[in-house]
């Protein structure tokens, strides 16, 4: 039996979390983004520039996690499915809830 490399549900939840962070950063909802400048890489950067970069980074990370989750779901082999089936129910849910 073989353990899957990636949990599809974990990838999908990671993608959702990255989208939530992207939204919070884009709308400057986090307290440290309310100032006009932010210290990034040892120098002061305008918060608007950092927000644009960080929100794009989270958006791309979300898309990558979604694609990895889809690939992990599609590529579950019979050995992976047998491994998942022998796990307790709560651990099965962490890999895939159905």
C-alpha positions in Angstrom: 0.0 0.0 0.0 1.2 3.5 -0.8 0.5 6.8 0.9 -0.5 9.6 -1.6 2.1 12.4 -1.9 -0.5 15.1 -1.6 -3.9 15.2 0.1 -6.4 16.6 -2.4 -8.6 18.0 0.3 -5.5 19.6 1.9 -4.6 21.3 -1.4 -8.2 22.5 -1.9 -8.3 24.0 1.6 -4.8 25.6 1.1 -6.2 27.1 -2.1 -9.2 28.5 -0.3 -6.9 29.9 2.5 -4.7 31.6 -0.1 -7.8 33.2 -1.7 -8.9 34.5 1.7 -5.4 35.9 2.4 -5.3 37.5 -1.1 -8.7 39.2 -0.4 -7.5 40.5 3.0 -4.3 41.8 1.6 -5.9 43.4 -1.4 -8.4 45.3 0.7 -5.8 46.2 3.3 -7.9 44.6 6.0 -4.8 43.5 8.1 -3.7 46.0 10.7 0.0 46.2 9.6 -1.2 47.3 6.1 -2.9 50.5 7.3 0.3 52.6 7.3 1.7 54.3 4.2 5.0 52.4 4.2 6.0 48.9 5.2 9.5 47.5 5.9 10.2 44.8 3.3 13.6 43.4 2.5 15.3 45.9 4.8 14.0 49.0 3.1 10.8 51.0 3.2 8.3 50.3 0.5 5.0 51.9 -0.3 2.2 49.8 1.1 0.3 50.0 -2.1 3.2 48.4 -4.1 3.6 45.7 -1.5 -0.1 44.9 -1.4 -0.2 44.6 -5.2 2.8 42.2 -5.2 1.6 40.1 -2.2 -2.0 39.8 -3.4 -0.8 38.6 -6.8 1.6 36.1 -5.0 -1.3 34.7 -3.0 -3.5 34.5 -6.1 -0.9 32.6 -8.0 -0.3 30.3 -5.0 -4.0 29.6 -4.8 -4.1 28.6 -8.4 -1.1 26.4 -8.0 -2.6 24.7 -5.0 -5.8 24.1 -6.8 -4.0 22.5 -9.8 -2.0 20.3 -7.5 -5.2 19.2 -5.7 -6.9 18.3 -9.0 -3.8 16.4 -10.2 -3.6 14.6 -6.8 -7.3 13.7 -7.0 -7.1 12.4 -10.6 -3.8 10.5 -10.0 -5.0 8.4 -7.0 -3.9 4.9 -7.9 -5.5 1.7 -6.7 -2.7 1.3 -4.2 -3.4 4.8 -2.9 -7.1 4.1 -2.6 -6.4 0.8 -0.7 -4.2 2.7 1.7 -6.8 5.4 2.3 -9.5 2.7 2.8 -7.6 1.1 5.6 -7.2 4.4 7.5 -9.6 5.4 10.3 -12.6 7.5 9.2 -11.2 10.8 10.5 -7.9 10.3 8.7 -9.7 9.3 5.5 -11.5 12.7 5.7 -8.1 14.5 5.8 -7.2 13.0 2.5 -10.6 13.0 0.8 -14.0 13.4 2.5 -16.0 11.0 0.3 
